[in-house]
């Protein structure tokens, strides 16, 4: 009886895994044709949050020397 259940389980598992793989492959093939030919950078489209040319940026310096200096200054 256990052998029969194991075979039924493996058959069902293989069917579900095969169906999932088929859906994934089909989805990838469909989306492949929908991608634009030119990249966004070539078309001149900028991200809305991208800084304008010449605009100053705030950043954090995590270099080892800077961190050591900060730790030595703290009480």
Protein Blocks (a to p, Z undefined) as FASTA:
>chain_A
ZZmmmmmmmmmmmmmmmmmmmmmmmmmmmmmmmpcfbdfklnopacfklccehiacdddd
fbfklmmmmmmmpZZ
